[in-house]
Amino acid sequence: MRRNPRATWSVVLGLLASLTMPVAIAATRYSGSYELLHAGFAIPLALVLGIFAVVLARRARALDRASLGRAGGWRAARIGRLLGILGVCMAASASIALAVYAVLHAIE
C-alpha cells in the first residue's frame, strides 16, 4: 500500500494548529517581556494551519476514494481533520476572548 502524503501533512498541520494557542499562552507565561495579550498574535497562524489541515484531509480522502482505497491514509486524514477543526475552534475561542477583553477595556 502506498502512502498518502496529503493525509500525513494534514496530521502535521492539524497538530501544529492545535498546539499553536497553548504554546503561545505558555510562552507568555514564562517570558518576562510578553504578556498574555500578546498571545493573540498566534490566532491567525492557528486559523490558517487549521484550515489547511482540513483542506488537505479532504483532498486525501478524495484521493483515497478515487483510487478505490489503494492510496490509503483515510485514518490519518480523519485525525488531521479533527486536529484541524480543534485548531480552528481554539483560534475562534481565543478571538472571542480577545474581543471580550477589548470591549471590557473600552468600557473602563
Phi and psi restraints in degrees (value plus and minus 20) as a CYANA .aco file:
   2 ARG   PHI    -100.4   -60.4
   2 ARG   PSI     141.2   181.2
   3 ARG   PHI    -106.0   -66.0
   3 ARG   PSI     132.0   172.0
   4 ASN   PHI    -131.0   -91.0
   4 ASN   PSI      78.9   118.9
   5 PRO   PHI     -84.1   -44.1
   5 PRO   PSI     -46.2    -6.2
   6 ARG   PHI     -85.1   -45.1
   6 ARG   PSI     -58.3   -18.3
   7 ALA   PHI     -86.7   -46.7
   7 ALA   PSI     -61.8   -21.8
   8 THR   PHI     -83.6   -43.6
   8 THR   PSI     -64.2   -24.2
   9 TRP   PHI     -87.9   -47.9
   9 TRP   PSI     -50.3   -10.3
  10 SER   PHI     -87.0   -47.0
  10 SER   PSI     -56.1   -16.1
  11 VAL   PHI     -87.1   -47.1
  11 VAL   PSI     -64.1   -24.1
  12 VAL   PHI     -81.8   -41.8
  12 VAL   PSI     -68.7   -28.7
  13 LEU   PHI     -88.3   -48.3
  13 LEU   PSI     -56.5   -16.5
  14 GLY   PHI     -84.6   -44.6
  14 GLY   PSI     -59.9   -19.9
  15 LEU   PHI     -85.3   -45.3
  15 LEU   PSI     -63.0   -23.0
  16 LEU   PHI     -83.0   -43.0
  16 LEU   PSI     -60.3   -20.3
  17 ALA   PHI     -84.7   -44.7
  17 ALA   PSI     -60.7   -20.7
  18 SER   PHI     -97.3   -57.3
  18 SER   PSI     -37.9     2.1
  19 LEU   PHI    -116.5   -76.5
  19 LEU   PSI     -30.3     9.7
  20 THR   PHI     -81.7   -41.7
  20 THR   PSI     -70.6   -30.6
  21 MET   PHI     -88.2   -48.2
  21 MET   PSI     -65.6   -25.6
  22 PRO   PHI     -81.5   -41.5
  22 PRO   PSI     -57.4   -17.4
  23 VAL   PHI     -88.2   -48.2
  23 VAL   PSI     -60.1   -20.1
  24 ALA   PHI     -84.3   -44.3
  24 ALA   PSI     -60.3   -20.3
  25 ILE   PHI     -88.8   -48.8
  25 ILE   PSI     -61.6   -21.6
  26 ALA   PHI     -84.5   -44.5
  26 ALA   PSI     -56.2   -16.2
  27 ALA   PHI     -84.4   -44.4
  27 ALA   PSI     -56.9   -16.9
  28 THR   PHI     -92.4   -52.4
  28 THR   PSI     -47.9    -7.9
  29 ARG   PHI     -88.2   -48.2
  29 ARG   PSI     -59.5   -19.5
  30 TYR   PHI    -121.2   -81.2
  30 TYR   PSI     -14.5    25.5
  31 SER   PHI    -125.8   -85.8
  31 SER   PSI     121.7   161.7
  32 GLY   PHI    -105.7   -65.7
  32 GLY   PSI     -39.2     0.8
  33 SER   PHI    -120.6   -80.6
  33 SER   PSI     -31.6     8.4
  34 TYR   PHI    -132.4   -92.4
  34 TYR   PSI     123.1   163.1
  35 GLU   PHI    -126.3   -86.3
  35 GLU   PSI     151.2   191.2
  36 LEU   PHI     -80.5   -40.5
  36 LEU   PSI     -53.2   -13.2
  37 LEU   PHI     -82.0   -42.0
  37 LEU   PSI     -49.3    -9.3
  38 HIS   PHI     -89.5   -49.5
  38 HIS   PSI     -37.2     2.8
  39 ALA   PHI     -87.3   -47.3
  39 ALA   PSI     -35.7     4.3
  40 GLY   PHI     -84.1   -44.1
  40 GLY   PSI     -40.2    -0.2
  41 PHE   PHI     -90.0   -50.0
  41 PHE   PSI     -34.5     5.5
  42 ALA   PHI    -106.8   -66.8
  42 ALA   PSI     -28.4    11.6
  43 ILE   PHI     -80.2   -40.2
  43 ILE   PSI     -70.4   -30.4
  44 PRO   PHI     -81.5   -41.5
  44 PRO   PSI     -55.5   -15.5
  45 LEU   PHI     -84.1   -44.1
  45 LEU   PSI     -65.9   -25.9
  46 ALA   PHI     -83.4   -43.4
  46 ALA   PSI     -59.0   -19.0
  47 LEU   PHI     -85.1   -45.1
  47 LEU   PSI     -66.9   -26.9
  48 VAL   PHI     -85.6   -45.6
  48 VAL   PSI     -64.2   -24.2
  49 LEU   PHI     -83.0   -43.0
  49 LEU   PSI     -60.0   -20.0
  50 GLY   PHI     -85.6   -45.6
  50 GLY   PSI     -61.9   -21.9
  51 ILE   PHI     -85.3   -45.3
  51 ILE   PSI     -63.1   -23.1
  52 PHE   PHI     -82.8   -42.8
  52 PHE   PSI     -57.4   -17.4
  53 ALA   PHI     -84.2   -44.2
  53 ALA   PSI     -62.1   -22.1
  54 VAL   PHI     -86.3   -46.3
  54 VAL   PSI     -62.3   -22.3
  55 VAL   PHI     -84.7   -44.7
  55 VAL   PSI     -63.8   -23.8
  56 LEU   PHI     -85.4   -45.4
  56 LEU   PSI     -56.7   -16.7
  57 ALA   PHI     -84.9   -44.9
  57 ALA   PSI     -60.4   -20.4
  58 ARG   PHI     -83.3   -43.3
  58 ARG   PSI     -63.3   -23.3
  59 ARG   PHI     -87.3   -47.3
  59 ARG   PSI     -55.4   -15.4
  60 ALA   PHI     -86.7   -46.7
  60 ALA   PSI     -61.3   -21.3
  61 ARG   PHI     -87.7   -47.7
  61 ARG   PSI     -55.8   -15.8
  62 ALA   PHI     -86.1   -46.1
  62 ALA   PSI     -60.0   -20.0
  63 LEU   PHI     -84.8   -44.8
  63 LEU   PSI     -60.1   -20.1
  64 ASP   PHI     -85.0   -45.0
  64 ASP   PSI     -60.2   -20.2
  65 ARG   PHI     -87.7   -47.7
  65 ARG   PSI     -60.0   -20.0
  66 ALA   PHI     -87.0   -47.0
  66 ALA   PSI     -50.5   -10.5
  67 SER   PHI    -114.6   -74.6
  67 SER   PSI      -6.6    33.4
  68 LEU   PHI      37.5    77.5
  68 LEU   PSI      19.6    59.6
  69 GLY   PHI      65.2   105.2
  69 GLY   PSI     -17.9    22.1
  70 ARG   PHI     -98.9   -58.9
  70 ARG   PSI     -45.8    -5.8
  71 ALA   PHI     -92.8   -52.8
  71 ALA   PSI     -50.2   -10.2
  72 GLY   PHI      51.9    91.9
  72 GLY   PSI    -194.5  -154.5
  73 GLY   PHI      65.7   105.7
  73 GLY   PSI      -7.1    32.9
  74 TRP   PHI     -90.8   -50.8
  74 TRP   PSI     -50.8   -10.8
  75 ARG   PHI     -88.8   -48.8
  75 ARG   PSI     -64.1   -24.1
  76 ALA   PHI     -83.8   -43.8
  76 ALA   PSI     -58.0   -18.0
  77 ALA   PHI     -84.5   -44.5
  77 ALA   PSI     -58.2   -18.2
  78 ARG   PHI     -85.2   -45.2
  78 ARG   PSI     -63.8   -23.8
  79 ILE   PHI     -84.5   -44.5
  79 ILE   PSI     -63.5   -23.5
  80 GLY   PHI     -81.4   -41.4
  80 GLY   PSI     -59.4   -19.4
  81 ARG   PHI     -84.6   -44.6
  81 ARG   PSI     -64.8   -24.8
  82 LEU   PHI     -84.1   -44.1
  82 LEU   PSI     -62.7   -22.7
  83 LEU   PHI     -86.7   -46.7
  83 LEU   PSI     -57.0   -17.0
  84 GLY   PHI     -84.8   -44.8
  84 GLY   PSI     -62.4   -22.4
  85 ILE   PHI     -84.6   -44.6
  85 ILE   PSI     -59.5   -19.5
  86 LEU   PHI     -80.6   -40.6
  86 LEU   PSI     -63.6   -23.6
  87 GLY   PHI     -83.3   -43.3
  87 GLY   PSI     -60.3   -20.3
  88 VAL   PHI     -85.5   -45.5
  88 VAL   PSI     -62.0   -22.0
  89 CYS   PHI     -84.7   -44.7
  89 CYS   PSI     -59.1   -19.1
  90 MET   PHI     -86.9   -46.9
  90 MET   PSI     -58.8   -18.8
  91 ALA   PHI     -85.9   -45.9
  91 ALA   PSI     -58.8   -18.8
  92 ALA   PHI     -86.6   -46.6
  92 ALA   PSI     -62.4   -22.4
  93 SER   PHI     -88.1   -48.1
  93 SER   PSI     -55.2   -15.2
  94 ALA   PHI     -87.3   -47.3
  94 ALA   PSI     -56.1   -16.1
  95 SER   PHI     -84.8   -44.8
  95 SER   PSI     -61.7   -21.7
  96 ILE   PHI     -83.9   -43.9
  96 ILE   PSI     -63.6   -23.6
  97 ALA   PHI     -82.1   -42.1
  97 ALA   PSI     -60.2   -20.2
  98 LEU   PHI     -87.2   -47.2
  98 LEU   PSI     -58.1   -18.1
  99 ALA   PHI     -87.0   -47.0
  99 ALA   PSI     -60.9   -20.9
 100 VAL   PHI     -83.9   -43.9
 100 VAL   PSI     -61.4   -21.4
 101 TYR   PHI     -80.5   -40.5
 101 TYR   PSI     -63.7   -23.7
 102 ALA   PHI     -82.5   -42.5
 102 ALA   PSI     -61.6   -21.6
 103 VAL   PHI     -86.0   -46.0
 103 VAL   PSI     -65.5   -25.5
 104 LEU   PHI     -85.5   -45.5
 104 LEU   PSI     -55.5   -15.5
 105 HIS   PHI     -90.6   -50.6
 105 HIS   PSI     -53.1   -13.1
 106 ALA   PHI     -91.7   -51.7
 106 ALA   PSI     -54.4   -14.4
 107 ILE   PHI     -89.3   -49.3
 107 ILE   PSI     -53.7   -13.7
